Amino acid sequence: MASKGRLSEEKARTLIESVVSEIVESSGGEMTRFTVASYFQSWMKSRALVTSPGTAVRYSGIVESFLAFLGAKKNSSLASLRSEDIQAYRDRLAAKVSTGTVNTHLKVIRVALGKAVMGKHIESNPAKFVDNLARSDKHERRAFTLGELRKLLENATEDWKTMILIGLYTGLRMGDIASLTWANLDLQHGEITVTTQKTGRTQILPIATPLQKQLENLPSSDDPREPLCPSLFKKKSTWLSNQFYDLMGSCGLVVVRTHQASSVHKGRGARRIQSDISFHALRHTATSLLKNAGVSDVVARDIIGHESEAVSRNYTHIEMDTKRQAMNKMPDITLTKQDGTIESSKS
């Protein structure tokens, strides 16, 4: 085959693997042969057992994107995967998404192939030699101003108003809030109990007075399994993010996104303009409001769910009354004085 010019690298590799497999099997052993696709699919199944559902979905999307880029090569031997293939994927992705997203894709691919090396399915990790992109486009996030929060609440649907107030007064992430049911609430004692998707940490959070008022005014259900925000319940994070961005756009807080091609941004395939505010900024806002109210860093971290050595190792136990007092030092953005300033919450 070689003398006639018909022996490609992939064919040679397949022949060699076949011979080695026969030798191993003849001695009573068994050799697992992976294609690129079958290996990544196998790796994803193993990851799904040890990661949160949200992380598993994110990893799965990255793997699907990478395999789609490889095209027919995904059905080739795992050992045929080259650094050049991964670098080409990186460069193609860089034209569509942010640098941070590109580097996240590289990290996941690097980890997956690292496991392949440990399992002796390949000799070296080809992704190890592909550099991350420089974070020249790193975007600084900021907290919302109280005026911006009022605009959001004035234009939000009831479900989004609930989402925003929970995000502001608890620091919970969007996906966790969208998954809340009435079973998570104890309005009599003013508490929310939730196990977060990202960390798996169960938190019992006091309900601040403005949030308590909002929740008490919602149409409740006799079924504790009913969602708190029905129109947003268990929606994908990307969908929720897009809806929230549109809400911010309707308030004039961000540039309204369009999918029309232009000389700079070429429709849906182009990299999106990043905003310095998003739903996640409510966590920054909550932290800022707590600290501005004189709440200690340890208490603020415990409420918002930020990991710290003192909290994560249980060196410090924060009493519920302490957290409730801290919560009620935050301003009530649902009330406005005659001079346009924000009322403070009262215990």
C-alpha positions in Angstrom: 0.0 0.0 0.0 2.8 2.4 0.9 4.7 1.7 -2.4 1.6 2.4 -4.3 0.9 5.6 -2.4 -2.3 4.3 -0.8 -1.1 4.2 2.9 -2.3 7.2 4.8 -1.4 7.9 8.4 -4.8 6.9 9.5 -4.7 3.6 7.6 -1.3 2.8 9.0 -2.5 3.5 12.5 -5.5 1.3 12.1 -3.4 -1.6 10.8 -0.9 -1.2 13.7 -3.7 -1.1 16.3 -5.3 -4.1 14.8 -2.1 -6.1 15.0 -1.4 -5.0 18.6 -5.0 -5.8 19.5 -4.6 -9.4 18.1 -1.4 -9.9 20.1 -3.0 -8.7 23.3 -6.1 -10.8 22.8 -4.1 -13.9 22.0 -2.5 -13.6 25.4 -5.9 -13.5 27.1 -6.1 -9.7 27.5 -8.4 -7.1 26.0 -7.6 -3.9 24.3 -10.1 -1.0 24.2 -9.9 0.9 20.9 -11.5 4.4 20.9 -12.3 6.7 18.1 -12.3 10.4 19.0 -16.1 10.4 19.2 -16.5 7.2 21.2 -13.8 8.3 23.7 -15.3 11.8 24.3 -18.8 10.2 24.6 -17.5 7.7 27.1 -15.7 10.5 29.1 -18.9 12.5 29.2 -20.8 9.6 30.7 -18.3 9.2 33.4 -18.3 13.0 34.1 -22.1 13.0 34.4 -21.8 10.8 37.4 -19.6 13.2 39.4 -20.6 16.7 38.3 -23.8 18.8 38.8 -26.4 18.5 36.0 -25.7 22.1 34.9 -21.9 21.4 34.6 -22.7 18.1 32.7 -24.9 20.0 30.2 -22.2 22.6 29.7 -19.5 20.0 29.1 -21.7 18.1 26.8 -22.3 21.2 24.7 -18.5 21.7 24.4 -17.9 18.1 23.4 -20.7 18.2 20.8 -19.2 21.5 19.3 -15.7 20.0 19.1 -16.9 16.7 17.5 -19.0 18.7 15.0 -16.0 20.7 14.0 -13.9 17.6 13.5 -16.4 16.2 11.0 -15.4 12.8 9.6 -12.2 12.8 11.6 -14.3 12.2 14.8 -14.6 8.6 13.6 -10.9 8.2 13.3 -8.7 6.7 16.0 -8.3 8.7 19.2 -4.5 8.5 18.7 -4.8 10.3 15.4 -5.9 13.5 17.1 -3.3 16.2 16.7 -2.5 19.5 18.3 -3.2 21.1 14.9 -6.8 19.9 15.0 -7.4 21.4 18.4 -5.7 24.6 17.5 -7.8 24.9 14.4 -10.9 24.5 16.5 -9.7 27.1 18.9 -9.1 29.6 16.1 -12.5 28.9 14.5 -14.2 29.4 17.9 -12.4 32.6 18.6 -14.2 34.3 15.7 -17.6 33.5 17.3 -17.3 33.7 21.0 -15.4 35.5 23.8 -11.8 34.7 24.7 -13.0 33.3 28.1 -15.4 30.9 26.4 -12.7 29.7 24.0 -10.3 29.0 26.9 -13.1 27.2 28.7 -13.5 24.9 25.7 -9.8 24.3 25.6 -9.8 23.5 29.3 -12.5 20.8 29.0 -10.8 19.2 26.0 -7.5 19.3 27.8 -9.0 17.6 30.9 -10.7 14.9 28.8 -7.6 14.0 26.9 -5.6 14.1 30.1 -7.8 11.3 31.4 -7.1 9.4 28.1 -3.3 9.6 28.9 -3.9 8.4 32.4 -5.9 5.5 31.0 -3.1 4.7 28.5 -5.4 5.2 25.5 -2.9 7.7 24.1 0.7 8.5 24.9 0.5 12.2 25.2 -2.1 15.0 25.4 -2.3 16.9 22.1 -4.3 19.7 23.8 -1.5 20.3 26.2 0.5 22.0 23.5 -2.3 24.4 22.4 -2.0 27.7 24.2 -5.0 29.6 25.7 -5.9 32.9 24.0 -4.6 36.0 25.8 -7.4 37.7 27.8 -7.2 41.0 26.0 -11.0 41.2 25.8 -11.5 40.4 29.5 -14.6 42.2 30.6 -15.1 43.8 34.0 -18.4 43.1 35.6 -20.1 45.7 37.9 -23.0 45.9 40.3 -26.3 47.4 39.4 -27.1 50.9 40.6 -30.3 51.3 42.6 -31.8 53.4 39.8 -31.1 50.6 37.3 -32.8 48.1 39.6 -35.9 50.2 39.8 -36.1 50.4 36.0 -35.9 46.6 35.8 -38.7 46.1 38.3 -40.9 48.7 36.6 -40.6 46.9 33.3 -40.4 43.2 34.5 -43.2 40.6 34.4 -44.3 39.3 37.8 -42.1 36.2 37.4 -39.0 38.3 36.5 -39.7 40.7 39.3 -39.7 37.8 41.7 -36.5 36.5 40.1 -34.7 39.9 40.4 -35.7 40.4 44.0 -34.6 36.9 45.0 -31.3 37.4 43.2 -30.8 40.8 44.9 -31.7 39.8 48.4 -30.2 36.3 48.5 -27.4 36.3 45.8 -28.7 33.0 44.4 -27.8 32.3 40.8 -30.4 32.5 38.0 -30.7 28.7 37.4 -31.2 28.1 41.1 -34.0 30.7 41.4 -35.8 29.5 38.3 -35.9 26.0 39.8 -37.5 27.1 43.1 -40.9 25.7 44.1 -43.1 26.6 47.0 -41.5 23.7 48.9 -38.3 25.7 49.1 -40.1 28.5 51.0 -41.1 28.8 54.6 -42.9 32.1 54.7 -44.0 31.7 58.3 -40.4 31.6 59.5 -39.1 33.8 56.6 -36.6 31.3 55.2 -35.6 29.9 51.8 -33.9 26.5 51.7 -32.0 25.6 48.5 -29.3 23.3 47.3 -27.3 25.2 44.7 -26.6 23.5 41.4 -23.0 24.7 41.1 -21.6 23.8 44.5 -24.2 21.3 45.8 -24.2 23.3 49.1 -27.5 23.5 50.9 -28.3 27.0 52.2 -31.0 28.3 54.5 -31.4 31.9 53.8 -33.5 34.5 55.7 -36.0 36.3 53.6 -35.5 40.1 53.6 -38.6 42.2 54.3 -39.0 43.5 50.6 -38.7 40.0 49.3 -41.2 38.7 51.9 -43.8 41.2 50.7 -43.3 40.1 47.1 -43.6 36.4 47.9 -46.7 36.9 50.0 -48.4 38.7 47.2 -47.8 35.9 44.7 -50.7 33.5 43.9 -49.7 30.5 46.1 -50.5 26.9 45.4 -51.7 24.0 47.6 -49.2 21.8 45.8 -45.7 22.5 47.2 -44.2 21.1 43.9 -45.6 24.1 41.9 -42.9 26.5 40.6 -42.4 29.9 42.2 -41.9 31.5 38.7 -44.0 29.3 36.4 -43.1 31.0 33.1 -39.4 30.6 33.9 -39.4 27.2 35.7 -36.4 25.1 34.8 -35.7 26.9 31.6 -32.1 26.6 30.2 -29.6 29.2 31.5 -28.9 30.4 28.0 -32.6 31.1 27.4 -33.0 32.8 30.8 -29.9 35.0 30.1 -31.2 36.0 26.7 -34.6 36.9 28.2 -33.0 39.0 31.0 -30.7 40.7 28.5 -33.8 41.7 26.4 -35.4 43.0 29.6 -32.3 45.2 30.3 -32.5 46.3 26.7 -36.1 47.4 27.0 -35.0 49.5 30.0 -32.2 51.2 28.0 -29.5 49.6 30.3 -27.7 47.7 27.5 -27.4 47.9 23.7 -30.4 46.0 22.1 -29.1 42.9 20.3 -30.1 42.3 16.7 -29.2 39.4 14.5 -28.8 41.6 11.4 -25.5 41.3 9.7 -23.3 44.4 9.6 -19.8 45.3 8.6 -18.6 44.6 12.1 -21.0 42.0 13.5 -22.1 39.3 11.1 -25.4 38.0 12.5 -25.8 35.0 14.8 -22.4 33.5 14.0 -20.5 36.6 15.1 -19.1 37.3 18.6 -21.6 39.1 20.7 -21.0 42.4 22.4 -20.5 41.8 26.1 -22.3 43.8 28.7 -20.8 44.8 32.0 -24.1 43.9 33.7 -26.0 40.7 33.7 -28.2 38.7 36.1 -25.1 37.5 37.8 -24.3 41.2 38.6 -27.1 40.9 41.2 -24.7 38.9 43.3 -22.2 41.7 43.1 -24.9 44.2 43.9 -26.0 42.2 47.0 -22.4 41.9 48.2 -21.9 45.7 47.7 -25.1 46.6 49.5 -24.3 44.3 52.4 -20.8 45.7 52.8 -22.0 49.3 52.4 -24.4 48.6 55.2 -21.5 47.6 57.5 -22.0 43.9 57.3 -18.8 41.9 58.0 -17.1 40.1 55.1 -17.7 36.6 56.7 -21.4 37.2 57.1 -21.8 38.6 53.6 -19.9 35.6 52.1 -22.1 33.2 53.9 -25.3 34.9 52.7 -24.2 35.2 49.1 -22.7 31.7 49.1 -19.1 32.8 48.3 -16.6 30.2 49.5 -14.2 31.4 52.1 -11.8 29.5 54.3 -13.7 30.4 57.4 -17.1 29.4 56.0 -16.2 26.3 53.9 -14.2 24.7 56.7 -16.9 25.5 59.3 -14.5 27.6 61.4 -17.2 30.1 61.7 -20.9 29.4 62.2 -23.2 32.3 61.2 -26.4 32.4 63.2 -29.7 32.9 61.3 -30.6 36.0 63.4 -27.2 37.5 62.4 -27.9 36.9 58.8 -31.5 38.2 59.1 -30.2 41.4 60.7 -27.7 41.8 57.9 -30.4 41.3 55.2 -32.6 43.9 56.7 -29.8 46.5 56.5 -30.1 46.3 52.8 -32.2 49.1 51.1 -35.8 48.4 50.0 -35.7 49.0 46.2 -39.5 48.5 46.0 -40.0 51.8 48.0 -39.2 55.3 46.9 -39.3 58.5 49.0 -40.6 61.7 47.6 -37.1 62.9 46.9 -36.5 59.8 44.7 -34.1 58.1 47.0 -34.4 54.5 48.2 -36.0 53.6 51.5 -34.0 51.4 53.9 -35.4 48.0 55.0 -36.7 47.9 58.5 -36.3 44.8 60.7 
